Amino acid sequence: MVFPASGADLAKDPLFKAADAALGGVLSSIARDEGFDGKAGQVLNVHTHGRIPARRIVVLGGGAKGDFGNPSIRDMTATVAQAANKAGTANVAFVMPSFGATREAALLQHAVEGVYLGTYKFGRYLTGEEHKKPTALKSFGLISDWAGKVKKVTVTQQKAFDAAVSRGTIVAAAINHARDLINEPADAVTPAALAADAQALAKKHKDSIKVTVLDAKKCAELGMGMFLAVGRGSDHEPRFIHITYTPPKKAKKKVCFIGKGITFDSGGYSLKPSQSMEDMKVDMSGAAAVISAMDAIATLGSPNEIHAVAACCENMVSGRAYKLGDVLTSMDGTTVEINNTDAEGRLTLGDAITYARTKIQPDEMFDFATLTGACMVALGPYTAGVMSDHESLVKSWLAVAERTGEDMWRLPLNSRLREQLKSSIADMRNTGDRFGGAITAGLFLKTFAKDTPWVHVDIAGPASLTSSRPAQPKGGTGYAVASIVEYATRGS
């Protein structure tokens, strides 16, 4: 049995007190001996020696009572699930902290997510026998404590808890699917492979999902000069993916999620060094997020008409590749001088945003992209940068991100920096100066969003990790899926 304890007086914690009484005071004695006082990150592991049915009691330090938020509870259950697998434990009972039925239902969803996200592994290319063994953990029970008192759970409360478990399972599956797409080698997840993955959604959700895939010829007919230029150097033909979810009743609003889909980024003729290029299969994390989220959205249902758009291609070097000094004509007619072929994501997104704005005509649109190293310099590896000049929309989005536990921080869309994008031979160039690079990338995209309410989310940092966290393994994280699903299905 596992339960968290706050950093307050342990003797007053109802769960700790009850467990200690059942063990004849052994728990509090060992806690004193080992200096366990419930601080965040502390673990107290005690064998029960048959005094209660559970073989062991594990107490997790949770810090102050208010620290039991969405990310922390997700990390707790992830840590427990991982430890259980490592120890060969088949069954775990995790007692949830008590905050009342309303908040417990919300925390329960994140606890469920933690179990699935914490036990995720991408091991299909590992051949050793140790990698083929089934996981030891067979069941993970989540128990509502109700402040240490036995109370009758009402039908309404039980339905809320059941819905939370189901929702957590569905969201975690979508996140893990995005992780699979991101972690696959670029030769496996090509633009065509991402299109096929999207088309599989139409077969799975045939009553609510429709998928349209545009090839290079169709994109040329639409005038997507920026998108096609980026993909021109690759032997893999670009694919422009458009997924539509239609609700069973009249839609409240029309929302479009746009994902950057560079399935491999060499940097083009502004060639990346080898070390920087090594993990550039993750440059399609935005596309993986919006495509995977649509599966969860269709499963859970939404009152809104939801669109996902992904402009997918490779940025490679060849005799056909676009070059420094080229002038490209975008779908909306804006001309762009290329001064850095490694600033390709904003080019593909620019045409994708124009497509969404003119062909879908959404009430709101969001884009998700591993766009700039500058955003990582500003915010670090775990936090996404958010930019918008639509106040109510960006506040609603950030509120949703806070509920899901995905770290996001708003950056200023400072129009004075647009001066950096001026060109002497075209309407603008594709990059500005070194300083403020994340913001000038956002300003570039704003050119194509025009007056449509729009939010830009730069996920360059949290899209993949070089070292694991409890609920996030090394590699692709599936970042932004949870917030996209939450916004689409429950709104702000």
N, C-alpha and C positions, 0 to 999 in steps of 0.2 A: 504494500500500500504506500502511496506517495501523496504528500500534501505540502503546500507552501505555507510558510509561517512568516509573519511580518516582523519587522525590526523592533516592534514595541515589546513590552514585557511578555516574555514567552509564557509565563505562568498564567497570564490572562487570556492567552490565545485558546479558544474553546477546543479546537482540534488537537493542539499540542497537549492541552490539559487532559482531554479524554484518553488520548493514546498513552500518555504517561501513567495515568491511573490504571489502565488495562495492563501495563507492563510493570506495575508495582513500583513506580518511581525511577525505573532504570533509564528512561529517556531523558529526564531532566538531569540525572546524575552524569550521564555520558556527555550531555550538552555542556555542562559546567566543566568537565574534564577536558573537553576538546575546544573550549572557547567558542562554542556555537551560540550566537545570539540573534540569528535571523537576518544577518546582513545579506545583501544581494550577492549571489554567487556562492554562498556557503552551502555545504551539503552535509547532512547528518544521516549516516546509514547504520541501522541497528537491527541485529538478528532478534526475532521474537522468541525463539526457542519454544515454539508451540503454545505460547500464552494466548495468542489470538490466531485465527485461521491463516492470516498472511504470514509468510516466512520472514519477510523483512519489512521494516518501516523506514521510509526514506523521507526526510524533511528537507525541503529546499528553502534556502533563505531568499526572501522576496524583497528585502528592504522595507521601506516605509509602506504603510497600508495603501497609500495612493499610487504606489509604484506598480501595482498589479494592472497594468494597462495592456492594450492589444499586443504590442510587440513582445512584452515580457512574458505573458502567459503562453504565447506561441513558442517562444524560445524555451520555456520551461518544459512543455510537453515534448518538444523536439529533443531536448537533452535527455529526458527520461526514456523516450523511445530508443534513442541511440544507445544509452547505457544498458537497457534491457536486452537489446540485440547482442551487445558485446558480452554480456554476462550469461547469455543463453536462456534468459527468462522468457517464458511463454505468455504469462498473463500479468497485466499491470492494472491496478485500480488507482486512479488519480482523483483526489478529492479537490474540487474546485473551491477557490476562496469565495466567501459570501459577500455579496454586494446588493442583494435583493434580486428578485426574479427578472426584472427588466434588463439590468446590466449583466446578470449571469448568462442570459440567453446570448447576448452579444459576445461575451468572453468565451462561451462554450464553442462558438463557431471558430474562433481563433485558436482555441485549444485543439480542436479537431484538425485544423490546418497544420498545426505544429507537428502532429504525429506523422502525417503524410509527407510534409515538406522535410522534416528532420530525417526521415528514413529513405529519402530519395537518393538513388545512385545511378550514375550513367556508366554502365559497365559492359556494354554490348561488344566492345572490342577487346576485352580482357579474357584471356584464354585459360588461366590457371584454375585448378579445381576449387580453390578457396573462394573464387568469385562466383561459382555456380551453386554454392550452398544456399538453400532457402533461408530466409530470415527466421530467427528463433521466435520473435514476437508474433503471437497469434491473435491476442485480443488486448485492447486498451480500453478499460472502462473509465468513464468520466462520471463522477458522482457529485451531485449538488449537496453541499453541506447544510444549507439553511441555518447558518449561524450556530451550528452545533446542536440544534434542537430538531426533534422529529416532528415534521409537519406533513399534512396531507397535501400532495401536489394536485392542483386542480386540472381539469381537462384542458383548459386554455393554456396553462403553464406547460403541461406536457407537450401540447402541440407546438408551443414556441421552442421548447428544447429540441424536439424531434426535427423541427425545421432548421434549427441552428446546426445540428449535426449533419443534416443533409446538405445544407448550403456550404458548410465548411469542407465537406468531402468533394463537392462539385468544383468549388473555387480552387482547392488544392490540386485537383486533377488537371485543371486548365493551366495552372502555374507550372506543374511538372511537365505537361506537354510542351509548353513554351521552352522549358529547360532542355528537353530532348532536341527540339529543333535547333536551339542555339549551340548545343554541345556537339552536334553531329559535324563531321568534317565538311568543308565547303564543297567538296566533290559529291557529297551525298545530298546536301540541302542546296540545290541550285534554284534559280528562279522558277524553273518548271516544276521542281519538287514542291516548292512552297505553293504554287498554283494547284498542284494535285492535292496537297493537304487541305487547302481551302475548299476544293471541289468535293472532298470527302464529307465536309460538313453539310453540303447540300443534300447528299444522299442520306446522311444520318438524321437531319432535321428537314425533311422534304416538304413539310407543311409550313415552315416558317422561314427557311433560309434559301436564298438564291445567290448564285455566284456567277459573275461575269469575268472572264479573263481575256484581256486584250494583248495581242501579240505586237511585234514591232511595227508591222504594217498598219495596224489599227491606230497605234499610238502616233505614227507619222501623220496619218489622216487628221488626227486631232491637233497636230502641231506641237507635240511634246518634244521640242528641240533640246531642252536641257536634259531630261531623263534619258533620251535616246543617245545623246552624246556620251554620257557617263558609261553606258553599257556597250558602246561601240567597239571597244578594244577586246571584248571577250568572245570566246567561241560559244558561250551559253547565251542564247537569245533572251532578251528581257521579257518579263511578264508583268503586266499591270493588273492587279487583282482588286476586284470590287465585290464585297460580300454585303448582302442586304438582309436584315431581319425585319419581318413584318409582324406586328402584334395582331392577336385575334380580333381586337376591337380597334376603334379609331385611335390613331396615335395622338398622344398629348403633344409631342414635339418630335423633331427630326434631328438626330445627333450623329455626327460623323467622327470616327477615330481613324487617324492616319498614321501609318507606321513606316519608318525608314527600313528599306529592304535590301541593303547592300550585302549580298551573300558572301562576298569576299572583297576586301579593300586593300589593294597593293599600294594605293596612293597615286596610281597612274604615273605620269612622267615626273610628278613631284614625289618620287618613289620613297616609300617608308624604309627605314633601316630594318634589318631582319628581325631584331628583337621586338620592334613595334608592330611588325606585320604578323608575327607568329599567331596571335589570337584574333586576327581580323575576320574570322568566321563569325564572330559575335556582332558584327556590324549590321546584322539584320534583326537585332533584338526587338526593335520597335515593331517590325512586321510580325515577328513571332508572337509578340504580346497582343496585338489587335486581332490576329487570326485566332489564337487560342482563346482569347476572351469571348469571342463570338460563340464558341461551343457552350460555354457556361451561361451566356446570356440567353441563348435559345433554350437551354435546359431549364433555367430558372424562370424565364419569361420576363418581358419588359413592357411597360405601358407606352414605350416610345418606339418609333421607327429608328432602327440603329443601322448605321453603315460603317463598314471597315474598308479602308483603302490601303493598299501596299504597292508601291512602285519598286519592283524587285529586279536587280541586275548585279553584275560584277563590275568592279572598277579595275581594269587590267591594262597592261602595257602591250601594245602591238602596233603594227603599221597603220591600223585603223583607229587607234585610240585618239581621243581628243587631246589637244595640246595647249600648252601655255600660250597665251596671246590670241587664242580662238575667240570669236564672238558668236555666242549662241542666241537663238531666238526662242523664248519661252512660249508656252501654250497661250499666255495672255498677250503676247506680242512684245513684252519687255525684252530688250537686248542686254546681254551680260557678257562682259569681257572676263576671260579666265586668267587669273593671276596665281591660281593654285589648284592643280588637278586633284589634290588630296582634300579639298573642301567640296567634295562631290555630293554629300548627303543633302545639303541645302538645295542643290540643283534638282535632284530627283523629287524632293519634297515640294519645291516650288511649283512644279508641274502637277504634282498630286493635289496640292492645295487648290490650284486653279481648277482642276477637274472636279474636285468636291464642291467648290463654290459655285461653279457654273452648271454642272450636270446634276448634282444632287440637291443643291441649294438648301443646305442644312440650316437649322436655327442656331446650332452651335457646332463648332469643330475643334478638335484637339489633335495635336501631332506629338508623336513619341519617337525620339531619335537619339542614338549614340552619336551626338553631333559634334561636340567640341572637347578637346583636352582642357581648354580654358575653364570649362565648367568644373572639371575635376580639381583643377588648381584652386578654384574659388571655394568649393564646397566639400572636397574630399571624396572618397570612394563610395560612401553609403547614401549620399543625399542627391536628389535630382534638383536641377534648377528649373524654375517655372517662370514664364514670362507671358504677359498679356497686358493690353490696355483696356480690357473690358472688366471693370472692377467687380461687379456682382458675380460674373461667371468665374473669375479666378478665385474669388473667396469661396464660392460653392465647391469648386474643385479641391482646394486646399483643405476644406472641412472634410470632404470625403477621404482624401489621402490620410488625414489624421485618424479617421475612424478605422481605416484598414491597417494602420501602422506602417505605412510606407513613407519614409522620410523625404519631404520635399520642402524647398525654400524658395520664396519669390525673389527674383532678381529684377532690377529696374530696366524697363525697356526704354532706355534713355535716347531720345530722338537726336540729341546733339552728336551722338556717335555715328549717325548715318553719314556724316561728312566723309568718314573713312571709306565708304563704299563708292565714292564718285569715280567715274572713269572719263577719260578725255575722248574716247572713241565709241563708247556705248552708253546705254542708260545707267548702268552701274557695273561694278566688278564684283566677283563672288567672295572676296575676303577683304577685311579691313586690316588695321595695324595689329600688332601683337597684343596690346593692352585693351581689355574689354572685348576679347574675342568671342565669348559666349553671347554677349549682348548684340554685337554686330551680326552674328549669325541669326539671332532672333529678329533683328530689324530687316535682314534680307528676306526672311519668310513672311514678315508682316506686309511686304510689298505685294505679295500674291494673295494674302488673306483679305486685304482691303477692309471693307466695313463689316464683314461677317464676324460675329462674336467668336473669338478664337483664343486658344491657350496653347502655348508651346512648352513641352516638357523635355528637357535635355537629360537623358538617362545615361550619359556616357560613363558616369561613375558606378552606380548601383546595378547596371545591367549584367555585369559579371564580376566575380571576385577572384583574387589570387590566393586568398586563404579563407577557410570556411568559418562560418558563424553557426550557431545552433540550428536555426531553421533555414540556413542558406549554405549549401555546399560550395566548394570551389568550382568555378566555371559559371555557366549561365544561371541566372537567378530567377528568371521569369518575372522580373520587376515590372510593375505597372499593371499587370493582369488584374490583381485584386482591386485596385482603384477603378479601373475601367469597368469591371463587372459591377462593383458597388454603385458607381455613378449611373450606369445604364439601367440597372434593375431597381434601384431604390432612390436614386437622385440625391440631392443635397438636403 
